[in-house]
Amino acid sequence: MAHPAGLLRPSLQGLGWARLAMAALVFGAGTALWYADALPFQFPLFLLAAGGSALTSLPLLLGPLRIPDPRRFAWLQLSLDVVLVTAIVATSGGPRSLFTFVYVLLVMEGSFLLSRVGGMVVAGLSSLLYIGLVLGKTILPLVDLMEPTETTALEILTVFVNAGVLMISAIVAGSLAERYQLARRDLEVQQRHLSDVQAFRDLIFESVGTGLIGVDPEHRVTAFNRAAEAITGVAAAQALGQPWASIFGGAVDLEAVRAAVAGGGQSQRHEIQLRRRDGRVVPVGISFWLLKSGEGGAAGVIGVCQDLSSIKQMEERVRQADRLATVGRLSANIAHEIRNPLASVSGAIEVLARELPPDTTRSRLVEIVLRESERLNRLISDFLEYARPAPLTLVDVDAAKVLDEVLLLLEHRPLPAGVKVIREYGKSLWIRADPQQLRQALWNLCINAVQSMPDGGELRVGGRRRQEAREAPALSIWVTDSGQGISEKDLPHIFEPFYSTKAEGSGLGLALVYRIVQDHGGDVDVRSWPGTGTTFTLSLPAIEGQG
């Protein structure tokens, strides 16, 4: 099994260090023998062979990453090593050399660098050179390296035993090297797989829209995803390691939760009022599950939390719609019952006024009665328009032109001093709507905004098209004032008929706005801050394909 190039490069660097260590070992041993007068060979030639082995290690240590073909270079280095080791053996006594064992180290290097084939080739080449070195004493004496002598039977047996040991070492080392490479590859594959799984887990953990909070048995936070950051207003870096109570308070008893989920089930849902560090109070729903370690033991609990603000608002809107529907049906019936007697009273007063003698006081009283009767009749007419509206006449309409018309009429009315009208919309905002009813809704909002700024301020009217993922296009129209704002206790009731905070108000303007938007399949959102202003945002379906 061949070494991949990416793994062979660091192996070559390891070969360089191994060669340098071997050269140092041989040099040290030879020097010790020389000082002990136990050196049966010429010391300078031995130093030359050992030094050559050390010098050829330097390229591997200085630049193995710049080698273009690491596999060919490994063959070259191993071949050079066989020659240098043979030179060391030859200069240290040939068959009597103490450094024959270095051939075994060389075979192991070949096996781990180039697998079983490399080990066998190195073992075969080493055996041939070693046999040739021993037999050369009688056939071809090496000049100045050893004296020509007869080869004994023991030396021949030793040579072939050493050659056999080298081949066996190559087989064993090659088998071990292949197993090592297989184990290393399996480990790398498992590491990559584990890395992919961890990345996928982190992606899911961070991308899920529900807040996930891990808590250990000591009630410290161990995991905190982005949704939890958005809900709590606390960054994950600040939350990790902190006590649960420092973020969520003491509304949830974690000991009771742990006992409830000990069997692997889910705890009951807890709804708490979370006070964020920015001062906001957010309704949060939390459920807990048992968190297990890799060995299957309990490692804590994981809390799944959700911001309930939008759900609470939806529930309030549903309740408000139910109240409005009930009030509308009841009030429409009452209005009809009042309108008919009121018309009779007005007519009777007019007839009586003509038949009675002229009198200034009486004429003034009759005038008051008739004027207030007319006012009551207009109020009932407005309410009947709200309670029993005319059918919608839907056409494609440019909301930008409707806004221009409303603001033009508004600017020609006497406005409080210092009121500035700011337009925040483009040239076209196409929707399918009833132009007359849309104009009525926008007019009511603008009039309310102006009346909330008796001392002047800014009236901002804007609109834009928005396209959320996997949702139909919608048009947002907003009317923002910098007036007195709406108090927290009044805010839930502003769309109810006859609920007004103004002394002269009828309480039907905003109720009519709400009904018109609902009839168009849209929604109304109100954001108000007492003393700083109010923003009404109408969300209406936009026309596909038009900006």
PAMI-266710 format. One record per residue (C-alpha): x, y, z; residue in three letters. Coordinates in steps of 0.25 Angstrom, whole numbers, plus 5000, padded with zeros to 4 digits. Layout:
<rs>
+------+------+------+-----+
|   px |   py |   pz |  aa |
+------+------+------+-----+
|    X |    Y |    Z | ala |
...
+------+------+------+-----+
</rs>
This chain:
<rs>
+------+------+------+-----+
|   px |   py |   pz |  aa |
+------+------+------+-----+
| 5000 | 5000 | 5000 | met |
| 5006 | 5013 | 4995 | ala |
| 5008 | 5025 | 5004 | his |
| 5000 | 5037 | 4999 | pro |
| 5009 | 5049 | 4996 | ala |
| 5002 | 5058 | 5007 | gly |
| 5006 | 5047 | 5017 | leu |
| 5020 | 5044 | 5011 | leu |
| 5025 | 5058 | 5012 | arg |
| 5025 | 5059 | 5028 | pro |
| 5030 | 5044 | 5028 | ser |
| 5042 | 5049 | 5019 | leu |
| 5045 | 5059 | 5030 | gln |
| 5044 | 5048 | 5040 | gly |
| 5054 | 5040 | 5032 | leu |
| 5064 | 5052 | 5032 | gly |
| 5064 | 5052 | 5047 | trp |
| 5065 | 5037 | 5048 | ala |
| 5077 | 5037 | 5039 | arg |
| 5083 | 5049 | 5047 | leu |
| 5081 | 5041 | 5060 | ala |
| 5087 | 5028 | 5054 | met |
| 5099 | 5036 | 5049 | ala |
| 5101 | 5042 | 5062 | ala |
| 5100 | 5028 | 5069 | leu |
| 5110 | 5022 | 5059 | val |
| 5120 | 5033 | 5060 | phe |
| 5119 | 5033 | 5076 | gly |
| 5121 | 5018 | 5076 | ala |
| 5133 | 5018 | 5067 | gly |
| 5139 | 5029 | 5074 | thr |
| 5138 | 5022 | 5087 | ala |
| 5144 | 5009 | 5081 | leu |
| 5156 | 5018 | 5075 | trp |
| 5159 | 5024 | 5089 | tyr |
| 5159 | 5010 | 5095 | ala |
| 5168 | 5005 | 5084 | asp |
| 5158 | 4994 | 5080 | ala |
| 5156 | 4999 | 5066 | leu |
| 5160 | 4989 | 5056 | pro |
| 5160 | 4998 | 5044 | phe |
| 5164 | 5012 | 5039 | gln |
| 5157 | 5023 | 5046 | phe |
| 5158 | 5034 | 5036 | pro |
| 5150 | 5026 | 5026 | leu |
| 5140 | 5022 | 5036 | phe |
| 5138 | 5037 | 5040 | leu |
| 5136 | 5040 | 5025 | leu |
| 5125 | 5030 | 5023 | ala |
| 5118 | 5034 | 5036 | ala |
| 5119 | 5049 | 5032 | gly |
| 5114 | 5046 | 5019 | gly |
| 5101 | 5039 | 5025 | ser |
| 5099 | 5052 | 5034 | ala |
| 5101 | 5062 | 5022 | leu |
| 5091 | 5055 | 5013 | thr |
| 5081 | 5056 | 5024 | ser |
| 5081 | 5072 | 5024 | leu |
| 5073 | 5073 | 5011 | pro |
| 5061 | 5065 | 5018 | leu |
| 5062 | 5074 | 5030 | leu |
| 5063 | 5088 | 5022 | leu |
| 5052 | 5086 | 5011 | gly |
| 5044 | 5073 | 5010 | pro |
| 5032 | 5082 | 5006 | leu |
| 5039 | 5087 | 4994 | arg |
| 5041 | 5073 | 4988 | ile |
| 5033 | 5071 | 4975 | pro |
| 5032 | 5056 | 4976 | asp |
| 5033 | 5051 | 4990 | pro |
| 5032 | 5036 | 4986 | arg |
| 5043 | 5036 | 4976 | arg |
| 5052 | 5044 | 4986 | phe |
| 5049 | 5034 | 4997 | ala |
| 5054 | 5023 | 4987 | trp |
| 5067 | 5031 | 4984 | leu |
| 5069 | 5034 | 4999 | gln |
| 5067 | 5019 | 5003 | leu |
| 5077 | 5015 | 4992 | ser |
| 5087 | 5025 | 4997 | leu |
| 5085 | 5020 | 5011 | asp |
| 5088 | 5006 | 5007 | val |
| 5101 | 5010 | 5000 | val |
| 5105 | 5019 | 5012 | leu |
| 5102 | 5008 | 5022 | val |
| 5110 | 4998 | 5014 | thr |
| 5122 | 5008 | 5014 | ala |
| 5121 | 5009 | 5029 | ile |
| 5121 | 4994 | 5031 | val |
| 5132 | 4992 | 5021 | ala |
| 5141 | 5003 | 5028 | thr |
| 5138 | 4997 | 5042 | ser |
| 5143 | 4983 | 5039 | gly |
| 5133 | 4977 | 5029 | gly |
| 5128 | 4963 | 5034 | pro |
| 5134 | 4967 | 5048 | arg |
| 5127 | 4981 | 5048 | ser |
| 5119 | 4985 | 5060 | leu |
| 5109 | 4993 | 5052 | phe |
| 5103 | 4982 | 5044 | thr |
| 5090 | 4984 | 5052 | phe |
| 5088 | 4998 | 5044 | val |
| 5083 | 4990 | 5032 | tyr |
| 5071 | 4985 | 5041 | val |
| 5068 | 5000 | 5044 | leu |
| 5069 | 5003 | 5029 | leu |
| 5059 | 4992 | 5026 | val |
| 5049 | 4997 | 5036 | met |
| 5050 | 5011 | 5030 | glu |
| 5048 | 5006 | 5016 | gly |
| 5035 | 4998 | 5021 | ser |
| 5029 | 5010 | 5028 | phe |
| 5033 | 5020 | 5017 | leu |
| 5029 | 5011 | 5005 | leu |
| 5021 | 5000 | 5011 | ser |
| 5024 | 4985 | 5009 | arg |
| 5030 | 4987 | 4995 | val |
| 5040 | 4997 | 5000 | gly |
| 5044 | 4989 | 5012 | gly |
| 5047 | 4976 | 5003 | met |
| 5055 | 4984 | 4993 | val |
| 5063 | 4991 | 5003 | val |
| 5065 | 4977 | 5010 | ala |
| 5069 | 4970 | 4997 | gly |
| 5079 | 4982 | 4993 | leu |
| 5085 | 4982 | 5007 | ser |
| 5087 | 4967 | 5007 | ser |
| 5093 | 4967 | 4993 | leu |
| 5103 | 4978 | 4997 | leu |
| 5106 | 4971 | 5010 | tyr |
| 5109 | 4958 | 5004 | ile |
| 5117 | 4964 | 4993 | gly |
| 5125 | 4972 | 5004 | leu |
| 5128 | 4959 | 5011 | val |
| 5131 | 4950 | 4999 | leu |
| 5140 | 4962 | 4993 | gly |
| 5150 | 4959 | 5003 | lys |
| 5155 | 4947 | 4995 | thr |
| 5150 | 4951 | 4981 | ile |
| 5152 | 4966 | 4980 | leu |
| 5160 | 4972 | 4992 | pro |
| 5155 | 4986 | 4996 | leu |
| 5167 | 4995 | 4995 | val |
| 5171 | 5001 | 5009 | asp |
| 5158 | 4997 | 5015 | leu |
| 5161 | 4982 | 5019 | met |
| 5172 | 4972 | 5017 | glu |
| 5169 | 4961 | 5007 | pro |
| 5167 | 4948 | 5015 | thr |
| 5160 | 4935 | 5014 | glu |
| 5145 | 4935 | 5017 | thr |
| 5142 | 4924 | 5027 | thr |
| 5130 | 4916 | 5028 | ala |
| 5125 | 4923 | 5040 | leu |
| 5126 | 4936 | 5033 | glu |
| 5118 | 4931 | 5021 | ile |
| 5107 | 4925 | 5030 | leu |
| 5107 | 4938 | 5038 | thr |
| 5105 | 4946 | 5025 | val |
| 5093 | 4937 | 5020 | phe |
| 5087 | 4937 | 5034 | val |
| 5088 | 4953 | 5034 | asn |
| 5082 | 4953 | 5020 | ala |
| 5070 | 4944 | 5025 | gly |
| 5068 | 4953 | 5037 | val |
| 5067 | 4965 | 5028 | leu |
| 5057 | 4959 | 5019 | met |
| 5049 | 4954 | 5031 | ile |
| 5050 | 4968 | 5037 | ser |
| 5045 | 4974 | 5024 | ala |
| 5033 | 4964 | 5024 | ile |
| 5029 | 4967 | 5039 | val |
| 5032 | 4982 | 5038 | ala |
| 5024 | 4983 | 5024 | gly |
| 5012 | 4976 | 5030 | ser |
| 5013 | 4986 | 5042 | leu |
| 5015 | 4998 | 5033 | ala |
| 5002 | 4994 | 5025 | glu |
| 4994 | 4992 | 5037 | arg |
| 4999 | 5005 | 5043 | tyr |
| 4996 | 5012 | 5030 | gln |
| 4982 | 5006 | 5029 | leu |
| 4979 | 5010 | 5044 | ala |
| 4984 | 5024 | 5041 | arg |
| 4975 | 5025 | 5029 | arg |
| 4963 | 5020 | 5036 | asp |
| 4967 | 5030 | 5048 | leu |
| 4967 | 5042 | 5038 | glu |
| 4954 | 5037 | 5031 | val |
| 4948 | 5036 | 5045 | gln |
| 4954 | 5050 | 5049 | gln |
| 4948 | 5056 | 5036 | arg |
| 4935 | 5050 | 5039 | his |
| 4935 | 5054 | 5053 | leu |
| 4938 | 5068 | 5049 | ser |
| 4927 | 5068 | 5038 | asp |
| 4917 | 5063 | 5049 | val |
| 4922 | 5074 | 5059 | gln |
| 4920 | 5085 | 5048 | ala |
| 4907 | 5079 | 5044 | phe |
| 4903 | 5079 | 5059 | arg |
| 4908 | 5093 | 5061 | asp |
| 4900 | 5098 | 5049 | leu |
| 4887 | 5092 | 5054 | ile |
| 4889 | 5097 | 5068 | phe |
| 4892 | 5111 | 5064 | glu |
| 4882 | 5112 | 5052 | ser |
| 4870 | 5106 | 5059 | val |
| 4860 | 5117 | 5062 | gly |
| 4857 | 5112 | 5076 | thr |
| 4866 | 5116 | 5088 | gly |
| 4874 | 5104 | 5093 | leu |
| 4882 | 5105 | 5107 | ile |
| 4890 | 5094 | 5112 | gly |
| 4891 | 5094 | 5128 | val |
| 4900 | 5085 | 5136 | asp |
| 4897 | 5078 | 5149 | pro |
| 4903 | 5090 | 5156 | glu |
| 4893 | 5099 | 5149 | his |
| 4903 | 5106 | 5140 | arg |
| 4901 | 5109 | 5126 | val |
| 4909 | 5100 | 5116 | thr |
| 4902 | 5103 | 5103 | ala |
| 4895 | 5115 | 5097 | phe |
| 4891 | 5117 | 5083 | asn |
| 4888 | 5130 | 5075 | arg |
| 4873 | 5129 | 5077 | ala |
| 4875 | 5129 | 5092 | ala |
| 4884 | 5141 | 5090 | glu |
| 4873 | 5148 | 5083 | ala |
| 4862 | 5144 | 5093 | ile |
| 4870 | 5148 | 5106 | thr |
| 4879 | 5159 | 5100 | gly |
| 4891 | 5152 | 5106 | val |
| 4903 | 5148 | 5097 | ala |
| 4907 | 5134 | 5097 | ala |
| 4921 | 5138 | 5102 | ala |
| 4916 | 5145 | 5114 | gln |
| 4905 | 5134 | 5117 | ala |
| 4915 | 5121 | 5117 | leu |
| 4919 | 5117 | 5130 | gly |
| 4909 | 5126 | 5137 | gln |
| 4898 | 5121 | 5147 | pro |
| 4885 | 5119 | 5141 | trp |
| 4878 | 5129 | 5151 | ala |
| 4887 | 5140 | 5147 | ser |
| 4880 | 5140 | 5133 | ile |
| 4866 | 5134 | 5136 | phe |
| 4865 | 5138 | 5151 | gly |
| 4858 | 5128 | 5161 | gly |
| 4845 | 5126 | 5154 | ala |
| 4849 | 5112 | 5150 | val |
| 4853 | 5101 | 5161 | asp |
| 4864 | 5094 | 5153 | leu |
| 4865 | 5083 | 5164 | glu |
| 4850 | 5080 | 5162 | ala |
| 4852 | 5080 | 5147 | val |
| 4863 | 5070 | 5148 | arg |
| 4855 | 5061 | 5156 | ala |
| 4843 | 5062 | 5146 | ala |
| 4852 | 5059 | 5134 | val |
| 4861 | 5048 | 5141 | ala |
| 4853 | 5037 | 5134 | gly |
| 4856 | 5043 | 5120 | gly |
| 4843 | 5050 | 5118 | gly |
| 4840 | 5065 | 5116 | gln |
| 4837 | 5074 | 5128 | ser |
| 4824 | 5083 | 5128 | gln |
| 4825 | 5096 | 5120 | arg |
| 4828 | 5108 | 5129 | his |
| 4824 | 5122 | 5125 | glu |
| 4832 | 5133 | 5131 | ile |
| 4834 | 5148 | 5130 | gln |
| 4848 | 5150 | 5126 | leu |
| 4854 | 5163 | 5130 | arg |
| 4865 | 5166 | 5120 | arg |
| 4877 | 5174 | 5123 | arg |
| 4872 | 5185 | 5114 | asp |
| 4860 | 5187 | 5123 | gly |
| 4850 | 5180 | 5114 | arg |
| 4841 | 5169 | 5120 | val |
| 4839 | 5157 | 5110 | val |
| 4829 | 5146 | 5112 | pro |
| 4837 | 5133 | 5110 | val |
| 4832 | 5119 | 5110 | gly |
| 4843 | 5108 | 5114 | ile |
| 4842 | 5093 | 5114 | ser |
| 4853 | 5084 | 5119 | phe |
| 4859 | 5071 | 5114 | trp |
| 4870 | 5062 | 5120 | leu |
| 4884 | 5063 | 5115 | leu |
| 4892 | 5051 | 5114 | lys |
| 4907 | 5049 | 5113 | ser |
| 4914 | 5039 | 5103 | gly |
| 4913 | 5028 | 5114 | glu |
| 4898 | 5030 | 5116 | gly |
| 4899 | 5037 | 5129 | gly |
| 4892 | 5050 | 5132 | ala |
| 4900 | 5062 | 5129 | ala |
| 4890 | 5072 | 5132 | gly |
| 4877 | 5077 | 5125 | val |
| 4875 | 5085 | 5112 | ile |
| 4865 | 5096 | 5112 | gly |
| 4857 | 5099 | 5100 | val |
| 4852 | 5114 | 5101 | cys |
| 4843 | 5122 | 5092 | gln |
| 4839 | 5137 | 5091 | asp |
| 4824 | 5137 | 5093 | leu |
| 4823 | 5152 | 5090 | ser |
| 4817 | 5150 | 5076 | ser |
| 4808 | 5139 | 5081 | ile |
| 4803 | 5147 | 5093 | lys |
| 4800 | 5159 | 5083 | gln |
| 4793 | 5149 | 5074 | met |
| 4784 | 5144 | 5085 | glu |
| 4781 | 5158 | 5089 | glu |
| 4777 | 5162 | 5075 | arg |
| 4768 | 5150 | 5074 | val |
| 4761 | 5154 | 5087 | arg |
| 4760 | 5168 | 5082 | gln |
| 4754 | 5163 | 5069 | ala |
| 4744 | 5155 | 5077 | asp |
| 4741 | 5167 | 5085 | arg |
| 4739 | 5176 | 5073 | leu |
| 4730 | 5166 | 5066 | ala |
| 4721 | 5165 | 5078 | thr |
| 4721 | 5180 | 5080 | val |
| 4719 | 5182 | 5065 | gly |
| 4707 | 5173 | 5064 | arg |
| 4700 | 5179 | 5077 | leu |
| 4703 | 5193 | 5074 | ser |
| 4698 | 5192 | 5060 | ala |
| 4685 | 5188 | 5065 | asn |
| 4684 | 5199 | 5076 | ile |
| 4688 | 5209 | 5065 | ala |
| 4676 | 5205 | 5056 | his |
| 4667 | 5206 | 5068 | glu |
| 4672 | 5220 | 5072 | ile |
| 4672 | 5225 | 5058 | arg |
| 4658 | 5224 | 5055 | asn |
| 4652 | 5231 | 5068 | pro |
| 4663 | 5241 | 5066 | leu |
| 4658 | 5245 | 5052 | ala |
| 4644 | 5245 | 5058 | ser |
| 4648 | 5255 | 5069 | val |
| 4655 | 5264 | 5059 | ser |
| 4643 | 5265 | 5050 | gly |
| 4633 | 5267 | 5062 | ala |
| 4642 | 5278 | 5067 | ile |
| 4642 | 5285 | 5054 | glu |
| 4627 | 5285 | 5053 | val |
| 4625 | 5290 | 5067 | leu |
| 4635 | 5301 | 5064 | ala |
| 4627 | 5306 | 5052 | arg |
| 4613 | 5305 | 5060 | glu |
| 4618 | 5313 | 5073 | leu |
| 4618 | 5328 | 5074 | pro |
| 4632 | 5334 | 5071 | pro |
| 4641 | 5335 | 5083 | asp |
| 4656 | 5337 | 5083 | thr |
| 4659 | 5327 | 5095 | thr |
| 4650 | 5316 | 5089 | arg |
| 4657 | 5318 | 5075 | ser |
| 4670 | 5316 | 5081 | arg |
| 4666 | 5304 | 5089 | leu |
| 4660 | 5298 | 5076 | val |
| 4673 | 5301 | 5068 | glu |
| 4681 | 5294 | 5079 | ile |
| 4672 | 5282 | 5079 | val |
| 4672 | 5281 | 5063 | leu |
| 4688 | 5283 | 5063 | arg |
| 4690 | 5272 | 5073 | glu |
| 4680 | 5263 | 5066 | ser |
| 4688 | 5265 | 5054 | glu |
| 4701 | 5262 | 5061 | arg |
| 4695 | 5249 | 5067 | leu |
| 4690 | 5245 | 5053 | asn |
| 4704 | 5247 | 5047 | arg |
| 4710 | 5239 | 5058 | leu |
| 4700 | 5227 | 5056 | ile |
| 4703 | 5228 | 5041 | ser |
| 4718 | 5227 | 5043 | asp |
| 4716 | 5215 | 5053 | phe |
| 4707 | 5208 | 5043 | leu |
| 4718 | 5210 | 5032 | glu |
| 4727 | 5203 | 5042 | tyr |
| 4718 | 5192 | 5047 | ala |
| 4712 | 5189 | 5033 | arg |
| 4722 | 5193 | 5022 | pro |
| 4719 | 5194 | 5008 | ala |
| 4725 | 5182 | 4999 | pro |
| 4739 | 5184 | 4995 | leu |
| 4742 | 5189 | 4981 | thr |
| 4756 | 5183 | 4979 | leu |
| 4765 | 5189 | 4968 | val |
| 4779 | 5190 | 4965 | asp |
| 4783 | 5203 | 4972 | val |
| 4796 | 5211 | 4974 | asp |
| 4796 | 5213 | 4989 | ala |
| 4807 | 5224 | 4986 | ala |
| 4797 | 5233 | 4979 | lys |
| 4786 | 5230 | 4990 | val |
| 4796 | 5235 | 5000 | leu |
| 4799 | 5247 | 4991 | asp |
| 4785 | 5251 | 4991 | glu |
| 4783 | 5249 | 5006 | val |
| 4795 | 5258 | 5009 | leu |
| 4791 | 5268 | 4999 | leu |
| 4777 | 5270 | 5006 | leu |
| 4784 | 5269 | 5020 | leu |
| 4793 | 5281 | 5016 | glu |
| 4782 | 5289 | 5012 | his |
| 4775 | 5288 | 5025 | arg |
| 4779 | 5298 | 5037 | pro |
| 4790 | 5290 | 5044 | leu |
| 4796 | 5293 | 5057 | pro |
| 4808 | 5302 | 5056 | ala |
| 4821 | 5295 | 5054 | gly |
| 4815 | 5282 | 5048 | val |
| 4825 | 5276 | 5038 | lys |
| 4820 | 5266 | 5028 | val |
| 4831 | 5256 | 5023 | ile |
| 4829 | 5246 | 5011 | arg |
| 4836 | 5233 | 5012 | glu |
| 4831 | 5225 | 5000 | tyr |
| 4835 | 5223 | 4986 | gly |
| 4828 | 5226 | 4973 | lys |
| 4819 | 5214 | 4972 | ser |
| 4814 | 5204 | 4982 | leu |
| 4804 | 5195 | 4975 | trp |
| 4793 | 5187 | 4983 | ile |
| 4780 | 5182 | 4981 | arg |
| 4770 | 5189 | 4989 | ala |
| 4757 | 5198 | 4990 | asp |
| 4763 | 5212 | 4987 | pro |
| 4752 | 5219 | 4995 | gln |
| 4753 | 5211 | 5007 | gln |
| 4768 | 5211 | 5007 | leu |
| 4768 | 5226 | 5006 | arg |
| 4758 | 5227 | 5018 | gln |
| 4767 | 5218 | 5027 | ala |
| 4780 | 5227 | 5023 | leu |
| 4772 | 5240 | 5025 | trp |
| 4768 | 5235 | 5039 | asn |
| 4782 | 5231 | 5043 | leu |
| 4788 | 5245 | 5038 | cys |
| 4777 | 5253 | 5045 | ile |
| 4779 | 5246 | 5058 | asn |
| 4794 | 5248 | 5057 | ala |
| 4793 | 5263 | 5055 | val |
| 4783 | 5264 | 5066 | gln |
| 4793 | 5257 | 5076 | ser |
| 4803 | 5268 | 5073 | met |
| 4796 | 5281 | 5077 | pro |
| 4810 | 5288 | 5079 | asp |
| 4816 | 5283 | 5066 | gly |
| 4825 | 5272 | 5062 | gly |
| 4828 | 5262 | 5050 | glu |
| 4818 | 5254 | 5043 | leu |
| 4825 | 5243 | 5035 | arg |
| 4817 | 5235 | 5025 | val |
| 4824 | 5224 | 5017 | gly |
| 4823 | 5211 | 5010 | gly |
| 4831 | 5200 | 5004 | arg |
| 4829 | 5186 | 4998 | arg |
| 4835 | 5175 | 5005 | arg |
| 4837 | 5160 | 5001 | gln |
| 4840 | 5150 | 5013 | glu |
| 4845 | 5136 | 5009 | ala |
| 4834 | 5126 | 5005 | arg |
| 4823 | 5137 | 5008 | glu |
| 4815 | 5145 | 4998 | ala |
| 4819 | 5160 | 4995 | pro |
| 4813 | 5170 | 5005 | ala |
| 4813 | 5185 | 5006 | leu |
| 4816 | 5193 | 5018 | ser |
| 4810 | 5206 | 5020 | ile |
| 4814 | 5214 | 5033 | trp |
| 4809 | 5227 | 5039 | val |
| 4818 | 5232 | 5050 | thr |
| 4816 | 5244 | 5059 | asp |
| 4825 | 5251 | 5070 | ser |
| 4813 | 5254 | 5079 | gly |
| 4808 | 5250 | 5092 | gln |
| 4807 | 5235 | 5090 | gly |
| 4797 | 5225 | 5096 | ile |
| 4798 | 5221 | 5110 | ser |
| 4800 | 5206 | 5113 | glu |
| 4786 | 5204 | 5119 | lys |
| 4779 | 5211 | 5107 | asp |
| 4787 | 5203 | 5096 | leu |
| 4779 | 5190 | 5096 | pro |
| 4766 | 5197 | 5094 | his |
| 4769 | 5207 | 5083 | ile |
| 4762 | 5199 | 5072 | phe |
| 4749 | 5198 | 5080 | glu |
| 4737 | 5206 | 5076 | pro |
| 4734 | 5218 | 5084 | phe |
| 4747 | 5217 | 5092 | tyr |
| 4754 | 5230 | 5091 | ser |
| 4764 | 5238 | 5100 | thr |
| 4759 | 5251 | 5093 | lys |
| 4748 | 5260 | 5099 | ala |
| 4742 | 5262 | 5086 | glu |
| 4745 | 5249 | 5079 | gly |
| 4735 | 5238 | 5075 | ser |
| 4745 | 5226 | 5076 | gly |
| 4741 | 5221 | 5062 | leu |
| 4753 | 5226 | 5054 | gly |
| 4763 | 5215 | 5058 | leu |
| 4752 | 5205 | 5059 | ala |
| 4749 | 5208 | 5044 | leu |
| 4764 | 5207 | 5041 | val |
| 4765 | 5193 | 5047 | tyr |
| 4752 | 5188 | 5040 | arg |
| 4757 | 5193 | 5026 | ile |
| 4771 | 5187 | 5028 | val |
| 4765 | 5174 | 5033 | gln |
| 4755 | 5173 | 5021 | asp |
| 4767 | 5175 | 5012 | his |
| 4774 | 5163 | 5018 | gly |
| 4784 | 5171 | 5025 | gly |
| 4788 | 5174 | 5039 | asp |
| 4791 | 5187 | 5047 | val |
| 4803 | 5188 | 5057 | asp |
| 4804 | 5199 | 5067 | val |
| 4816 | 5204 | 5074 | arg |
| 4815 | 5215 | 5084 | ser |
| 4824 | 5222 | 5094 | trp |
| 4817 | 5232 | 5103 | pro |
| 4823 | 5246 | 5101 | gly |
| 4831 | 5242 | 5089 | thr |
| 4821 | 5238 | 5079 | gly |
| 4813 | 5226 | 5072 | thr |
| 4815 | 5218 | 5059 | thr |
| 4803 | 5211 | 5052 | phe |
| 4808 | 5201 | 5042 | thr |
| 4798 | 5195 | 5032 | leu |
| 4802 | 5182 | 5025 | ser |
| 4794 | 5179 | 5013 | leu |
| 4796 | 5168 | 5002 | pro |
| 4804 | 5174 | 4990 | ala |
| 4802 | 5170 | 4975 | ile |
| 4811 | 5159 | 4970 | glu |
| 4822 | 5164 | 4961 | gly |
| 4820 | 5179 | 4963 | gln |
| 4829 | 5188 | 4971 | gly |
+------+------+------+-----+
</rs>
